Amino acid sequence: MDLVRLRSGLWGIRWGRRLAREGGVAPIESTGTDDEREARRFLERRRIELYSTLGGVRPPPGPAEITPLATLVENFLTAFLAGELPGRRPVASTVALYRALLLGKRGGFIAFAATMHRTTSRQLDAIVVERWLESERLRASRDTLRLRLIAARRLVEYAKRCNLVSADALSATREVHPPKAARVPRRTRHEGVASRKLITRLLHAMKPRRRGSVPYHRIAELQFRLGLRRGEVIALDERWLREDLGEVHVLVDAAFDTKDHEGRSVDGVDSVTFALAREVIALKRSVRITVTGYREAFDRACQRLARDGSPWPFTRKTHALRSAYAVASRHAGVPLSVVALRLGHASERTTERHYFGRNGESQPAPFENAALLCHE
């Protein structure tokens, strides 16, 4: 077959010209000819010939187009940033994270695929994704592996939309699960969550030693009593407080956004916690409070505990306070579904994976007007 006939309609001029270019033949244009089946047979023969020269194995039927993996990733990130993919439009930091996971020189997906001599969209499948995750298992936490898998799945979904991978490749990729990590963050286990006694000791160590220093221990206790993320407790606003309903509403607006870009309500808040929240809001008006300053104050407190001979036995992250809130809620008999809503988890399975099983049907507050843990 020396020529590829082109016709208008479903198999139009642009498709035929691309087919002719990939097949290395000269196109001629004609109208009214039924060349759909003939063109498909020609393309399949060309695919078999190309693969036979490489390995002699007949390739499975799949999409006709071939794109370099690096180009596919760049197109995916561009469409992701522009909000052209299903779901909410991401923030720039999320796109930057996906870029690092997929294009990073150390541990990036493209770099790993190149070591397996897979450089085109035709070679993008569940096998390369699974082996990539397995190669990162020894130096990445389970949460990091999960993020890598999410990025890979979204890349394959985008490739399927562009008709660059088959439906079977997409289905197989969706069935891939993160491998068992070599090290698991302690906050994902119940026995790795700090008790109220340990948190009280930590809060006392966070108290300012110099006059005029920011009392970050107040912010730390509020995070423990509300289960907020670090950025959320720093962004606390008067509009969030609904004492008549016993709720704190985490609001998303132009000035603040949450991790999942969704607002939520933390119910069951007692009067002591509301008083502490208003104290923190007043503190924000008088001094500058930052996430970096809060993190450094937490780390200094851990160093003080170590010097005093009673080191903080868990990871040096303020997220330990959020984990302790979830466990305190479960000990108070709060159902797992309610804890998941308060923490802002999209699924109960996420909460259940970090904490322990279900019990009780009541929905009390985890503190019930208990006194503050750290006093001036």
Secondary structure as UniProt FT lines:
FT   STRAND          3..6
FT   HELIX           13..23
FT   STRAND          26..29
FT   HELIX           36..54
FT   HELIX           69..81
FT   TURN            82..83
FT   HELIX           92..103
FT   TURN            105..107
FT   HELIX           109..115
FT   TURN            116..117
FT   HELIX           121..123
FT   HELIX           126..135
FT   TURN            136..139
FT   HELIX           142..161
FT   TURN            162..163
FT   HELIX           167..174
FT   HELIX           186..188
FT   HELIX           190..192
FT   HELIX           196..206
FT   TURN            211..212
FT   HELIX           216..226
FT   HELIX           230..234
FT   HELIX           238..240
FT   STRAND          241..242
FT   TURN            243..246
FT   STRAND          247..250
FT   TURN            259..260
FT   STRAND          264..266
FT   HELIX           271..286
FT   HELIX           291..307
FT   TURN            308..309
FT   HELIX           319..331
FT   TURN            332..333
FT   HELIX           336..343
FT   HELIX           348..354
FT   TURN            368..369
//
